[in-house]
Amino acid sequence: MIGPDRAAAPQPVERQLWLVRHGATDWAESGRHTGRTDVPLNETGREQAVTLGDRLRGRRFGLVLTSPLSRASDTARLAGFLDAEVDDDLSEWDYGDVEGMRTDEIRERLPGWTIWRGPWSGGEAIEDVAARADRVLARARSVDDDVLLFSHGHLLRVLAARWLRLEPAAGGMLALSTATISLLGWERETPVIERWNEACGA
């Protein structure tokens, strides 16, 4: 028989992983693949970052990380997270030879191309992006509190797929807009998406 003290023991707190995709840029608004090119936030993106800060205000995080690219790090700064730590693993997918191009332009050369299937000439294979996402997740899980990440659309989609213990290409089913908050958590011992692609922009 389980004694009353043991039966009433509190359950461990389930830590959450908060994901923020950076605010708008001119390239994002025109559908251009923006990997390692350091395209800045535009005026709308800067306003969105402030609004994101309003949404996150009052939350406590044991760790706040940001991509080194300015569109993410400036979103963190304008949202009020001045001490966000740069983590290179949160950089966007390196698109290689298709950097700066729209999907329709890429498909003129490579019919049926998607980022999820490749090819990734001159850039990162999906397995390499997944390895970076896995390192970020391992770091987040080592923190005994909620964690906040400022990053990019494709990287965060891969990261969410890996959180769910899925193949990285499953991120292709998780559309993610700029200036959004998503929340990864738990249902008992199962990793789940608690909230996805919540618009918080101006």
Backbone as CSV, one residue per row, in Angstrom:
resi,resn,N_x,N_y,N_z,CA_x,CA_y,CA_z,C_x,C_y,C_z
1,MET,0.851,-1.200,0.000,0.000,0.000,0.000,0.882,1.244,0.000
2,ILE,0.459,2.252,-0.748,1.191,3.522,-0.782,0.701,4.401,0.349
3,GLY,1.616,4.862,1.173,1.242,5.706,2.304,0.757,7.058,1.854
4,PRO,0.050,7.795,2.705,-0.522,9.086,2.326,0.521,10.110,1.928
5,ASP,1.678,10.115,2.635,2.706,11.108,2.302,3.256,10.874,0.898
6,ARG,3.474,9.603,0.604,4.020,9.264,-0.711,2.998,9.542,-1.811
7,ALA,1.738,9.229,-1.551,0.705,9.443,-2.555,0.526,10.915,-2.868
8,ALA,0.773,11.779,-1.885,0.556,13.212,-2.063,1.798,13.948,-2.545
9,ALA,2.864,13.197,-2.825,4.112,13.856,-3.238,3.880,14.664,-4.504
10,PRO,4.367,15.898,-4.558,4.140,16.742,-5.733,4.837,16.180,-6.963
11,GLN,4.211,16.356,-8.108,4.810,15.933,-9.364,5.856,16.960,-9.795
12,PRO,6.901,16.531,-10.490,7.911,17.489,-10.952,7.309,18.494,-11.914
13,VAL,7.815,19.724,-11.849,7.348,20.768,-12.754,7.854,20.469,-14.163
14,GLU,6.964,20.573,-15.132,7.341,20.313,-16.512,7.874,21.600,-17.141
15,ARG,9.135,21.607,-17.476,9.751,22.788,-18.062,9.252,22.985,-19.483
16,GLN,9.190,24.243,-19.900,8.714,24.580,-21.234,9.826,25.258,-22.031
17,LEU,9.740,25.081,-23.335,10.694,25.691,-24.254,9.927,26.666,-25.135
18,TRP,10.243,27.954,-24.981,9.571,29.017,-25.728,10.406,29.360,-26.955
19,LEU,9.757,29.393,-28.113,10.430,29.679,-29.380,9.898,30.980,-29.957
20,VAL,10.796,31.882,-30.323,10.406,33.133,-30.965,11.089,33.223,-32.318
21,ARG,10.270,33.320,-33.368,10.850,33.632,-34.668,10.964,35.152,-34.780
22,HIS,12.063,35.613,-35.294,12.367,37.043,-35.391,11.286,37.809,-36.151
23,GLY,11.327,39.120,-36.017,10.386,39.980,-36.722,10.667,40.060,-38.215
24,ALA,9.826,40.818,-38.900,9.862,40.886,-40.363,11.148,41.533,-40.888
25,THR,11.563,41.051,-42.052,12.645,41.672,-42.826,12.140,41.852,-44.254
26,ASP,12.834,42.661,-45.015,12.438,42.846,-46.411,12.521,41.538,-47.188
27,TRP,13.549,40.751,-46.924,13.697,39.478,-47.632,12.589,38.505,-47.239
28,ALA,12.260,38.429,-45.959,11.201,37.510,-45.520,9.867,37.894,-46.162
29,GLU,9.608,39.184,-46.227,8.330,39.631,-46.794,8.230,39.342,-48.289
30,SER,9.363,39.243,-48.968,9.344,38.965,-50.406,9.544,37.478,-50.709
31,GLY,9.650,36.641,-49.670,9.776,35.204,-49.872,11.159,34.723,-50.246
32,ARG,12.183,35.549,-50.044,13.543,35.152,-50.389,14.143,34.310,-49.273
33,HIS,14.818,33.235,-49.623,15.455,32.377,-48.630,16.605,33.139,-47.976
34,THR,16.462,33.358,-46.685,17.430,34.165,-45.939,18.112,33.272,-44.920
35,GLY,19.279,32.766,-45.292,20.025,31.905,-44.397,21.052,32.694,-43.613
36,ARG,22.276,32.693,-44.084,23.373,33.338,-43.353,23.579,34.801,-43.751
37,THR,22.855,35.297,-44.749,22.926,36.722,-45.076,22.315,37.494,-43.916
38,ASP,23.033,38.491,-43.419,22.580,39.180,-42.203,21.651,40.336,-42.568
39,VAL,20.458,39.982,-43.010,19.453,40.976,-43.383,18.812,41.522,-42.095
40,PRO,18.772,42.847,-41.920,18.244,43.415,-40.669,16.721,43.416,-40.640
41,LEU,16.188,43.596,-39.450,14.759,43.837,-39.298,14.383,45.110,-40.050
42,ASN,13.220,45.117,-40.657,12.713,46.375,-41.213,11.874,47.082,-40.143
43,GLU,11.279,48.194,-40.488,10.531,48.972,-39.486,9.416,48.143,-38.857
44,THR,8.696,47.380,-39.684,7.643,46.516,-39.144,8.231,45.496,-38.185
45,GLY,9.357,44.909,-38.552,10.001,43.921,-37.703,10.424,44.477,-36.361
46,ARG,10.912,45.710,-36.355,11.303,46.324,-35.079,10.081,46.572,-34.193
47,GLU,8.996,47.009,-34.796,7.768,47.199,-34.021,7.256,45.863,-33.488
48,GLN,7.348,44.826,-34.309,6.913,43.501,-33.871,7.739,43.005,-32.686
49,ALA,9.036,43.281,-32.708,9.905,42.832,-31.625,9.486,43.447,-30.294
50,VAL,9.118,44.714,-30.317,8.650,45.366,-29.088,7.359,44.711,-28.608
51,THR,6.467,44.402,-29.536,5.212,43.741,-29.177,5.469,42.352,-28.612
52,LEU,6.429,41.648,-29.180,6.806,40.348,-28.629,7.278,40.489,-27.186
53,GLY,8.038,41.545,-26.911,8.489,41.788,-25.542,7.334,42.001,-24.586
54,ASP,6.305,42.730,-25.049,5.117,42.930,-24.212,4.467,41.591,-23.883
55,ARG,4.426,40.712,-24.863,3.798,39.392,-24.666,4.588,38.525,-23.696
56,LEU,5.914,38.676,-23.692,6.773,37.831,-22.863,7.062,38.430,-21.490
57,ARG,6.709,39.690,-21.309,7.032,40.371,-20.057,6.420,39.639,-18.857
58,GLY,7.217,39.517,-17.810,6.755,38.868,-16.591,7.056,37.384,-16.533
59,ARG,7.463,36.796,-17.646,7.848,35.390,-17.650,9.275,35.244,-17.140
60,ARG,9.518,34.177,-16.418,10.872,33.906,-15.921,11.487,32.794,-16.748
61,PHE,12.714,33.012,-17.170,13.432,32.012,-17.958,14.791,31.753,-17.319
62,GLY,15.133,30.480,-17.225,16.430,30.124,-16.674,17.556,30.336,-17.660
63,LEU,17.214,30.405,-18.960,18.211,30.594,-20.008,17.525,31.241,-21.197
64,VAL,18.180,32.262,-21.761,17.689,32.914,-22.975,18.824,32.882,-23.993
65,LEU,18.546,32.291,-25.143,19.553,32.146,-26.191,19.066,32.813,-27.469
66,THR,20.004,33.296,-28.269,19.657,33.894,-29.559,20.646,33.476,-30.628
67,SER,20.149,33.403,-31.837,21.013,33.293,-33.011,21.919,34.520,-33.075
68,PRO,23.128,34.376,-33.629,23.999,35.541,-33.778,23.547,36.506,-34.870
69,LEU,22.669,36.079,-35.778,22.242,36.941,-36.881,21.373,38.074,-36.352
70,SER,21.571,39.270,-36.879,20.998,40.466,-36.261,19.476,40.466,-36.239
71,ARG,18.829,39.834,-37.220,17.369,39.855,-37.215,16.803,39.111,-36.003
72,ALA,17.548,38.130,-35.489,17.136,37.427,-34.277,17.652,38.137,-33.026
73,SER,18.923,38.496,-33.018,19.483,39.124,-31.820,18.866,40.497,-31.567
74,ASP,18.528,41.242,-32.619,17.856,42.523,-32.433,16.413,42.329,-31.955
75,THR,15.770,41.253,-32.410,14.445,40.951,-31.877,14.528,40.699,-30.377
76,ALA,15.528,39.929,-29.941,15.713,39.676,-28.506,15.955,40.977,-27.751
77,ARG,16.819,41.812,-28.298,17.153,43.071,-27.624,15.943,43.993,-27.531
78,LEU,15.230,44.168,-28.632,14.078,45.065,-28.640,12.925,44.514,-27.802
79,ALA,12.904,43.199,-27.619,11.897,42.585,-26.754,12.260,42.706,-25.282
80,GLY,13.448,43.239,-24.993,13.845,43.473,-23.607,14.796,42.449,-23.028
81,PHE,15.255,41.493,-23.833,16.156,40.451,-23.337,17.590,40.819,-23.710
82,LEU,18.108,41.805,-22.975,19.405,42.386,-23.306,20.556,41.432,-23.014
83,ASP,20.329,40.453,-22.140,21.390,39.527,-21.768,21.284,38.190,-22.490
84,ALA,20.501,38.135,-23.556,20.392,36.879,-24.307,21.775,36.431,-24.769
85,GLU,22.053,35.172,-24.584,23.356,34.607,-24.928,23.351,34.110,-26.373
86,VAL,24.363,34.470,-27.113,24.468,34.042,-28.510,24.864,32.566,-28.575
87,ASP,24.138,31.812,-29.371,24.448,30.405,-29.612,24.453,30.196,-31.124
88,ASP,25.614,29.906,-31.684,25.742,29.744,-33.131,24.851,28.640,-33.684
89,ASP,24.510,27.661,-32.848,23.657,26.565,-33.307,22.242,27.031,-33.644
90,LEU,21.861,28.228,-33.217,20.542,28.773,-33.529,20.524,29.567,-34.839
91,SER,21.639,29.621,-35.538,21.670,30.295,-36.845,20.720,29.594,-37.810
92,GLU,20.242,30.348,-38.784,19.345,29.761,-39.777,20.099,28.769,-40.660
93,TRP,19.349,27.899,-41.285,19.858,26.938,-42.276,20.747,27.677,-43.267
94,ASP,21.887,27.112,-43.567,22.754,27.657,-44.615,22.224,27.138,-45.955
95,TYR,21.615,28.031,-46.746,20.968,27.623,-47.990,21.935,27.469,-49.156
96,GLY,23.167,27.845,-48.963,24.157,27.636,-50.009,23.828,28.366,-51.297
97,ASP,23.783,27.636,-52.404,23.643,28.242,-53.720,22.280,28.881,-53.963
98,VAL,21.278,28.568,-53.138,19.944,29.148,-53.356,19.668,30.311,-52.403
99,GLU,20.680,30.744,-51.678,20.523,31.891,-50.779,19.989,33.102,-51.533
100,GLY,18.982,33.746,-50.958,18.424,34.953,-51.530,17.402,34.716,-52.621
101,MET,17.142,33.471,-52.964,16.205,33.161,-54.051,14.836,32.773,-53.489
102,ARG,13.802,32.990,-54.297,12.456,32.519,-53.965,12.273,31.091,-54.489
103,THR,11.327,30.377,-53.894,11.127,28.982,-54.287,10.814,28.844,-55.773
104,ASP,9.991,29.737,-56.320,9.660,29.625,-57.745,10.896,29.799,-58.615
105,GLU,11.825,30.658,-58.197,13.068,30.848,-58.948,13.942,29.595,-58.868
106,ILE,14.009,29.000,-57.677,14.816,27.787,-57.504,14.260,26.663,-58.373
107,ARG,12.931,26.565,-58.452,12.311,25.469,-59.201,12.449,25.623,-60.709
108,GLU,12.814,26.798,-61.172,13.140,26.930,-62.594,14.389,26.124,-62.932
109,ARG,15.285,26.014,-61.951,16.512,25.218,-62.113,16.321,23.781,-61.651
110,LEU,15.577,23.636,-60.541,15.425,22.348,-59.875,13.940,22.061,-59.684
111,PRO,13.260,21.529,-60.671,11.819,21.291,-60.567,11.467,20.445,-59.340
112,GLY,10.439,20.893,-58.627,9.971,20.154,-57.455,10.800,20.351,-56.209
113,TRP,11.797,21.239,-56.263,12.689,21.439,-55.116,11.928,21.903,-53.884
114,THR,12.306,21.379,-52.722,11.931,21.947,-51.420,13.153,21.906,-50.532
115,ILE,13.176,22.764,-49.543,14.293,22.767,-48.601,14.367,21.453,-47.843
116,TRP,13.228,20.778,-47.691,13.181,19.550,-46.891,13.763,18.350,-47.626
117,ARG,13.753,18.384,-48.957,14.282,17.265,-49.740,15.625,17.586,-50.393
118,GLY,15.937,18.884,-50.526,17.167,19.268,-51.173,17.044,19.202,-52.685
119,PRO,18.181,19.215,-53.402,19.548,19.175,-52.898,19.975,20.491,-52.243
120,TRP,21.067,20.408,-51.483,21.544,21.556,-50.711,22.944,21.961,-51.178
121,SER,23.095,22.167,-52.450,24.400,22.473,-53.026,25.007,23.715,-52.380
122,GLY,26.211,23.547,-51.864,26.925,24.659,-51.253,26.436,25.034,-49.873
123,GLY,25.424,24.338,-49.346,24.863,24.680,-48.042,24.861,23.496,-47.098
124,GLU,23.931,23.526,-46.145,23.839,22.476,-45.132,22.816,21.410,-45.534
125,ALA,23.169,20.162,-45.379,22.204,19.076,-45.490,21.290,19.108,-44.273
126,ILE,20.104,18.548,-44.427,19.131,18.581,-43.342,19.661,17.885,-42.086
127,GLU,20.494,16.874,-42.264,21.055,16.169,-41.108,21.965,17.082,-40.292
128,ASP,22.644,17.999,-40.962,23.518,18.934,-40.246,22.701,19.941,-39.447
129,VAL,21.589,20.407,-40.024,20.710,21.327,-39.301,20.113,20.618,-38.091
130,ALA,19.702,19.359,-38.272,19.136,18.595,-37.166,20.155,18.395,-36.042
131,ALA,21.410,18.191,-36.398,22.446,18.024,-35.370,22.583,19.289,-34.533
132,ARG,22.490,20.443,-35.178,22.549,21.703,-34.415,21.328,21.833,-33.509
133,ALA,20.154,21.511,-34.049,18.932,21.583,-33.238,19.019,20.646,-32.044
134,ASP,19.555,19.459,-32.248,19.691,18.498,-31.150,20.609,19.040,-30.058
135,ARG,21.662,19.738,-30.443,22.558,20.316,-29.431,21.849,21.394,-28.623
136,VAL,21.047,22.223,-29.306,20.280,23.250,-28.586,19.307,22.596,-27.612
137,LEU,18.626,21.545,-28.050,17.664,20.874,-27.176,18.355,20.235,-25.974
138,ALA,19.504,19.635,-26.189,20.241,19.047,-25.064,20.624,20.126,-24.051
139,ARG,21.027,21.274,-24.571,21.380,22.377,-23.663,20.156,22.871,-22.913
140,ALA,19.030,23.006,-23.596,17.806,23.481,-22.950,17.333,22.505,-21.880
141,ARG,17.423,21.216,-22.169,16.949,20.214,-21.200,17.823,20.152,-19.959
142,SER,19.042,20.686,-20.032,19.932,20.668,-18.866,19.616,21.788,-17.883
143,VAL,18.715,22.693,-18.261,18.372,23.851,-17.426,17.124,23.522,-16.609
144,ASP,17.182,23.809,-15.325,16.068,23.480,-14.438,15.053,24.622,-14.393
145,ASP,14.634,25.068,-15.558,13.671,26.163,-15.654,13.258,26.278,-17.125
146,ASP,12.301,27.160,-17.412,11.909,27.391,-18.798,13.052,28.058,-19.566
147,VAL,13.078,27.816,-20.871,14.126,28.344,-21.747,13.463,29.086,-22.904
148,LEU,14.075,30.195,-23.302,13.565,31.038,-24.383,14.605,31.104,-25.490
149,LEU,14.165,30.855,-26.732,15.053,30.876,-27.895,14.563,31.884,-28.926
150,PHE,15.471,32.717,-29.429,15.195,33.625,-30.535,15.946,33.102,-31.754
151,SER,15.197,32.747,-32.797,15.867,32.142,-33.938,15.055,32.365,-35.210
152,HIS,15.105,31.393,-36.128,14.657,31.554,-37.505,13.677,30.451,-37.882
153,GLY,12.942,30.707,-38.973,11.842,29.834,-39.342,12.219,28.382,-39.547
154,HIS,13.153,28.106,-40.452,13.454,26.712,-40.754,14.183,26.026,-39.609
155,LEU,15.100,26.717,-38.957,15.794,26.109,-37.820,14.804,25.726,-36.733
156,LEU,13.872,26.615,-36.420,12.912,26.327,-35.353,11.953,25.206,-35.745
157,ARG,11.635,25.094,-37.016,10.760,24.003,-37.461,11.463,22.653,-37.320
158,VAL,12.741,22.603,-37.672,13.518,21.380,-37.456,13.617,21.078,-35.968
159,LEU,13.882,22.096,-35.173,14.019,21.911,-33.727,12.733,21.354,-33.120
160,ALA,11.583,21.859,-33.558,10.311,21.354,-33.043,10.103,19.893,-33.423
161,ALA,10.455,19.541,-34.654,10.340,18.141,-35.071,11.214,17.241,-34.207
162,ARG,12.415,17.689,-33.913,13.318,16.892,-33.088,12.815,16.808,-31.646
163,TRP,12.213,17.886,-31.132,11.594,17.847,-29.796,10.537,16.739,-29.733
164,LEU,9.783,16.582,-30.824,8.726,15.571,-30.892,9.263,14.183,-31.220
165,ARG,10.602,14.064,-31.332,11.263,12.793,-31.642,10.927,12.312,-33.054
166,LEU,10.749,13.262,-33.961,10.451,12.957,-35.350,11.678,13.214,-36.223
167,GLU,11.621,12.713,-37.443,12.670,13.032,-38.409,12.643,14.533,-38.698
168,PRO,13.797,15.135,-38.983,13.833,16.594,-39.165,12.920,17.103,-40.270
169,ALA,12.706,16.311,-41.321,11.851,16.758,-42.421,10.399,16.924,-41.994
170,ALA,10.013,16.380,-40.835,8.655,16.597,-40.326,8.408,18.073,-40.030
171,GLY,9.480,18.863,-39.893,9.325,20.303,-39.739,8.622,20.947,-40.913
172,GLY,8.604,20.265,-42.053,7.907,20.782,-43.220,6.409,20.902,-43.022
173,MET,5.870,20.246,-42.016,4.434,20.317,-41.720,4.101,21.384,-40.686
174,LEU,5.102,22.156,-40.271,4.917,23.136,-39.196,5.206,24.540,-39.720
175,ALA,4.256,25.131,-40.417,4.447,26.489,-40.943,4.711,27.458,-39.793
176,LEU,5.609,28.410,-40.015,5.992,29.329,-38.944,6.224,30.721,-39.530
177,SER,5.433,31.673,-39.098,5.523,33.046,-39.591,6.523,33.852,-38.773
178,THR,6.904,35.027,-39.294,7.751,35.932,-38.525,6.962,36.494,-37.350
179,ALA,7.702,36.919,-36.334,7.122,37.564,-35.135,6.065,36.692,-34.486
180,THR,6.437,35.445,-34.227,5.518,34.512,-33.585,6.168,33.874,-32.369
181,ILE,5.308,33.397,-31.474,5.730,32.639,-30.309,5.135,31.244,-30.414
182,SER,5.958,30.245,-30.138,5.511,28.862,-30.058,6.015,28.274,-28.749
183,LEU,5.339,27.245,-28.290,5.620,26.706,-26.958,5.681,25.187,-27.034
184,LEU,6.831,24.640,-26.667,7.022,23.199,-26.594,6.982,22.773,-25.135
185,GLY,6.280,21.689,-24.859,6.155,21.249,-23.476,5.956,19.749,-23.390
186,TRP,5.194,19.346,-22.387,5.055,17.935,-22.082,3.605,17.583,-21.771
187,GLU,3.206,16.386,-22.144,1.995,15.762,-21.618,2.456,14.492,-20.929
188,ARG,2.524,14.573,-19.598,3.187,13.544,-18.794,4.615,13.394,-19.316
189,GLU,5.001,12.212,-19.767,6.385,12.027,-20.208,6.570,12.233,-21.707
190,THR,5.521,12.653,-22.409,5.577,12.780,-23.863,5.815,14.233,-24.279
191,PRO,6.844,14.522,-25.074,7.048,15.891,-25.559,5.953,16.261,-26.552
192,VAL,5.389,17.462,-26.399,4.274,17.902,-27.237,4.471,19.354,-27.650
193,ILE,3.695,19.779,-28.636,3.560,21.194,-28.966,2.353,21.722,-28.192
194,GLU,2.569,22.664,-27.313,1.472,23.251,-26.540,0.820,24.430,-27.270
195,ARG,1.624,25.114,-28.078,1.127,26.273,-28.824,2.050,26.456,-30.022
196,TRP,1.477,26.875,-31.164,2.329,26.999,-32.339,1.920,28.202,-33.170
197,ASN,2.929,28.968,-33.604,2.760,30.046,-34.588,1.765,31.104,-34.111
198,GLU,1.857,31.471,-32.857,0.978,32.511,-32.304,1.493,33.876,-32.708
199,ALA,0.716,34.580,-33.503,1.139,35.889,-34.022,1.128,36.924,-32.912
200,CYS,2.228,37.657,-32.795,2.326,38.694,-31.782,2.857,39.992,-32.367
201,GLY,2.839,40.093,-33.696,3.457,41.246,-34.336,2.571,42.459,-34.392
202,ALA,3.206,43.548,-34.806,2.493,44.818,-34.947,1.628,44.795,-36.193
